[in-house]
């Protein structure tokens, strides 16, 4: 190999063997990898990177020779590594995966250390020595958000219109059907009472059994209709066992898609053995998202360098988990400290002052508490909230 040539250049004439375990890549395949507009990463069943396209080099800041032969975890933030390993192990055992073939947003780690959001789709492939995966990756930018915003707003308006229509329909159905269903239950029970008094009625026991079933089903139908009405109108949250790491991961990916990747570094202190919380997943995600975005916006990003945010979780006792989000910003303004969670209280110029009020409402509806104070570790604000720990039989079906 002459001076100035590289492993990637060698691939044009034969194969690119950039490190141990590299994927033999003929020249034409290498050209395809490097001309596809998406970043492509090929890994084997053990998670070892076998191919790394030029677009992937630009996205992650790693040279191909630094990545091929390494575990794909080097491209993954610390808080996602455990979940990634679990997904790989589960797929190896069962052959089933929720991530195969689905577009999703994940957090990735740049060579420089900062995290950034990507859109990724993973498909199965067959390598020379066994099964593998190919990932198609695209960085999410502000431009993407600006292009999507009008469509997203229209979609949200359409969804709000549908929900409103469903609410009106559910209320009308509940009103119209409630009386007939009640009559069916009453008439059926009355007929059952008549049959019970007829000693010589042939097949009496079987008729009574069927009438009881009929009455019970009419009552159940009425209950289902009322549940539908309450759900559409916005009833209690659907509390279920949810992993705290999953809630935080999803919220972080959403919070970081607005250009904060170079200015903010997020650390995580979450025990691997933390029990699941009893919480509505989407509502828990909304709270973490709101608090994290507040922390990002409160952090002074004009001094240069990266600024720290810490997300931690711990088990307080047998019944509660505490999640905290801390920053190194200016802290909480004493003028609003006592009314921080009230509606329309804000120090942000364009803020409406409803985010923290919503967080408080969500947390209390899910059986927890929320508070704010000063971060001893970072010097800025610290928001903490608790959630109940899930135990068998606690799940609510609302």
URSULVEN-V785493 format. One record per residue. N is the residue number from 0. SS is DSSP state (2 for helix, 1 for strand, 0 for the rest). NEAR is the number of other ideal C-beta (glycine too) atoms within 8 Angstrom. Layout:
n: [N | N]
ss: [SS | SS]
near: [NEAR | NEAR]
This chain:
n: [0 | 1 | 2 | 3 | 4 | 5 | 6 | 7 | 8 | 9 | 10 | 11 | 12 | 13 | 14 | 15 | 16 | 17 | 18 | 19 | 20 | 21 | 22 | 23 | 24 | 25 | 26 | 27 | 28 | 29 | 30 | 31 | 32 | 33 | 34 | 35 | 36 | 37 | 38 | 39 | 40 | 41 | 42 | 43 | 44 | 45 | 46 | 47 | 48 | 49 | 50 | 51 | 52 | 53 | 54 | 55 | 56 | 57 | 58 | 59 | 60 | 61 | 62 | 63 | 64 | 65 | 66 | 67 | 68 | 69 | 70 | 71 | 72 | 73 | 74 | 75 | 76 | 77 | 78 | 79 | 80 | 81 | 82 | 83 | 84 | 85 | 86 | 87 | 88 | 89 | 90 | 91 | 92 | 93 | 94 | 95 | 96 | 97 | 98 | 99 | 100 | 101 | 102 | 103 | 104 | 105 | 106 | 107 | 108 | 109 | 110 | 111 | 112 | 113 | 114 | 115 | 116 | 117 | 118 | 119 | 120 | 121 | 122 | 123 | 124 | 125 | 126 | 127 | 128 | 129 | 130 | 131 | 132 | 133 | 134 | 135 | 136 | 137 | 138 | 139 | 140 | 141 | 142 | 143 | 144 | 145 | 146 | 147 | 148 | 149 | 150 | 151 | 152 | 153 | 154 | 155 | 156 | 157 | 158 | 159 | 160 | 161 | 162 | 163 | 164 | 165 | 166 | 167 | 168 | 169 | 170 | 171 | 172 | 173 | 174 | 175 | 176 | 177 | 178 | 179 | 180 | 181 | 182 | 183 | 184 | 185 | 186 | 187 | 188 | 189 | 190 | 191 | 192 | 193 | 194 | 195 | 196 | 197 | 198 | 199 | 200 | 201 | 202 | 203 | 204 | 205 | 206 | 207 | 208 | 209 | 210 | 211 | 212 | 213 | 214 | 215 | 216 | 217 | 218 | 219 | 220 | 221 | 222 | 223 | 224 | 225 | 226 | 227 | 228 | 229 | 230 | 231 | 232 | 233 | 234 | 235 | 236 | 237 | 238 | 239 | 240 | 241 | 242 | 243 | 244 | 245 | 246 | 247 | 248 | 249 | 250 | 251 | 252 | 253 | 254 | 255 | 256 | 257 | 258 | 259 | 260 | 261 | 262 | 263 | 264 | 265 | 266 | 267 | 268 | 269 | 270 | 271 | 272 | 273 | 274 | 275 | 276 | 277 | 278 | 279 | 280 | 281 | 282 | 283 | 284 | 285 | 286 | 287 | 288 | 289 | 290 | 291 | 292 | 293 | 294 | 295 | 296 | 297 | 298 | 299 | 300 | 301 | 302 | 303 | 304 | 305 | 306 | 307 | 308 | 309 | 310 | 311 | 312 | 313 | 314 | 315 | 316 | 317 | 318 | 319 | 320 | 321 | 322 | 323 | 324 | 325 | 326 | 327 | 328 | 329 | 330 | 331 | 332 | 333 | 334 | 335 | 336 | 337 | 338 | 339 | 340 | 341 | 342 | 343 | 344 | 345 | 346 | 347 | 348 | 349 | 350 | 351 | 352 | 353 | 354 | 355 | 356 | 357 | 358 | 359 | 360 | 361 | 362 | 363 | 364 | 365 | 366 | 367 | 368 | 369 | 370 | 371 | 372 | 373 | 374 | 375 | 376 | 377 | 378 | 379 | 380 | 381 | 382 | 383 | 384 | 385 | 386 | 387 | 388 | 389 | 390 | 391 | 392 | 393 | 394 | 395 | 396 | 397]
ss: [0 | 0 | 0 | 0 | 0 | 0 | 2 | 2 | 2 | 2 | 2 | 0 | 0 | 0 | 0 | 0 | 0 | 0 | 0 | 0 | 0 | 0 | 0 | 0 | 0 | 0 | 2 | 2 | 2 | 2 | 2 | 2 | 2 | 2 | 2 | 0 | 0 | 0 | 1 | 1 | 1 | 1 | 1 | 1 | 0 | 0 | 0 | 1 | 1 | 1 | 1 | 1 | 0 | 2 | 2 | 2 | 2 | 2 | 2 | 2 | 0 | 0 | 0 | 2 | 2 | 2 | 2 | 0 | 0 | 0 | 1 | 2 | 2 | 2 | 2 | 0 | 0 | 2 | 2 | 2 | 2 | 2 | 2 | 2 | 2 | 2 | 2 | 2 | 2 | 2 | 2 | 2 | 2 | 2 | 0 | 0 | 0 | 0 | 0 | 1 | 0 | 0 | 0 | 1 | 1 | 1 | 1 | 1 | 1 | 0 | 0 | 0 | 0 | 0 | 1 | 1 | 1 | 1 | 1 | 1 | 1 | 1 | 1 | 1 | 1 | 1 | 1 | 0 | 0 | 1 | 1 | 1 | 1 | 1 | 1 | 1 | 1 | 1 | 1 | 0 | 0 | 2 | 2 | 2 | 2 | 2 | 2 | 2 | 2 | 2 | 2 | 2 | 2 | 2 | 2 | 2 | 2 | 2 | 2 | 2 | 2 | 2 | 2 | 2 | 2 | 2 | 2 | 2 | 2 | 2 | 2 | 2 | 2 | 2 | 2 | 2 | 2 | 2 | 2 | 2 | 2 | 2 | 2 | 2 | 2 | 2 | 2 | 2 | 2 | 2 | 2 | 2 | 2 | 2 | 2 | 2 | 0 | 0 | 0 | 0 | 0 | 0 | 0 | 2 | 2 | 2 | 2 | 2 | 2 | 2 | 2 | 2 | 2 | 2 | 2 | 2 | 2 | 2 | 2 | 2 | 2 | 2 | 2 | 2 | 2 | 2 | 2 | 2 | 2 | 2 | 2 | 2 | 2 | 0 | 0 | 0 | 0 | 0 | 0 | 1 | 1 | 1 | 0 | 2 | 2 | 2 | 2 | 2 | 2 | 2 | 2 | 2 | 2 | 2 | 2 | 0 | 0 | 0 | 0 | 0 | 0 | 0 | 0 | 1 | 1 | 1 | 1 | 1 | 1 | 1 | 0 | 0 | 0 | 0 | 0 | 0 | 1 | 1 | 1 | 0 | 2 | 2 | 2 | 2 | 2 | 2 | 2 | 2 | 2 | 2 | 2 | 2 | 2 | 2 | 2 | 2 | 2 | 2 | 0 | 0 | 0 | 0 | 0 | 0 | 0 | 0 | 1 | 1 | 1 | 1 | 1 | 1 | 1 | 1 | 1 | 0 | 0 | 0 | 0 | 1 | 1 | 1 | 1 | 1 | 1 | 1 | 1 | 0 | 0 | 0 | 0 | 0 | 0 | 2 | 2 | 2 | 2 | 2 | 2 | 0 | 0 | 0 | 0 | 0 | 0 | 0 | 0 | 0 | 0 | 0 | 0 | 0 | 0 | 0 | 2 | 2 | 2 | 2 | 2 | 2 | 2 | 2 | 2 | 2 | 2 | 0 | 0 | 0 | 0 | 1 | 1 | 1 | 1 | 1 | 0 | 0 | 0 | 0 | 0 | 0 | 1 | 1 | 1 | 1 | 1 | 1 | 1 | 1 | 1 | 0 | 0 | 0 | 0 | 0 | 0 | 0 | 0 | 0]
near: [4 | 4 | 3 | 4 | 7 | 7 | 10 | 10 | 8 | 13 | 12 | 7 | 5 | 6 | 10 | 13 | 8 | 12 | 10 | 4 | 9 | 13 | 10 | 7 | 11 | 8 | 10 | 6 | 8 | 14 | 9 | 8 | 12 | 9 | 5 | 9 | 3 | 8 | 13 | 15 | 14 | 14 | 11 | 13 | 9 | 6 | 11 | 11 | 14 | 12 | 13 | 13 | 12 | 9 | 12 | 15 | 12 | 8 | 11 | 13 | 8 | 12 | 6 | 14 | 9 | 7 | 16 | 14 | 10 | 10 | 8 | 12 | 9 | 9 | 10 | 11 | 10 | 6 | 12 | 11 | 10 | 9 | 10 | 12 | 10 | 8 | 11 | 11 | 8 | 10 | 11 | 7 | 6 | 6 | 4 | 6 | 7 | 6 | 7 | 10 | 5 | 7 | 5 | 8 | 10 | 9 | 13 | 14 | 11 | 11 | 7 | 5 | 7 | 11 | 11 | 11 | 13 | 13 | 11 | 12 | 10 | 10 | 9 | 7 | 9 | 6 | 11 | 4 | 4 | 7 | 9 | 13 | 13 | 10 | 11 | 11 | 14 | 9 | 10 | 11 | 7 | 7 | 6 | 8 | 11 | 7 | 7 | 8 | 8 | 6 | 8 | 8 | 8 | 8 | 8 | 8 | 8 | 8 | 8 | 8 | 8 | 8 | 9 | 8 | 8 | 9 | 11 | 8 | 8 | 13 | 10 | 8 | 11 | 12 | 7 | 8 | 11 | 11 | 7 | 8 | 13 | 10 | 8 | 11 | 12 | 8 | 8 | 12 | 10 | 8 | 9 | 12 | 8 | 8 | 12 | 8 | 6 | 8 | 5 | 4 | 8 | 4 | 6 | 11 | 6 | 7 | 10 | 11 | 8 | 8 | 13 | 9 | 8 | 10 | 13 | 8 | 8 | 13 | 10 | 8 | 10 | 13 | 8 | 8 | 14 | 10 | 9 | 11 | 13 | 9 | 9 | 10 | 9 | 4 | 6 | 6 | 10 | 8 | 12 | 11 | 8 | 13 | 8 | 14 | 11 | 10 | 15 | 15 | 12 | 9 | 13 | 14 | 12 | 10 | 13 | 14 | 9 | 7 | 5 | 10 | 11 | 6 | 8 | 15 | 10 | 12 | 8 | 10 | 7 | 12 | 7 | 5 | 4 | 12 | 8 | 9 | 15 | 16 | 15 | 11 | 10 | 6 | 12 | 15 | 12 | 12 | 13 | 16 | 11 | 12 | 11 | 14 | 9 | 12 | 16 | 12 | 7 | 10 | 14 | 7 | 8 | 4 | 6 | 3 | 4 | 9 | 13 | 11 | 17 | 15 | 18 | 10 | 13 | 8 | 10 | 8 | 5 | 3 | 6 | 11 | 15 | 11 | 14 | 12 | 13 | 15 | 17 | 10 | 10 | 5 | 9 | 10 | 7 | 5 | 4 | 11 | 9 | 4 | 7 | 10 | 10 | 8 | 6 | 8 | 11 | 8 | 5 | 6 | 3 | 3 | 8 | 6 | 11 | 8 | 10 | 12 | 13 | 10 | 15 | 10 | 8 | 14 | 14 | 10 | 9 | 15 | 8 | 12 | 7 | 14 | 7 | 11 | 8 | 9 | 14 | 4 | 6 | 11 | 7 | 15 | 15 | 14 | 13 | 11 | 14 | 13 | 16 | 14 | 13 | 12 | 6 | 3 | 4 | 10 | 9 | 8 | 4 | 10]
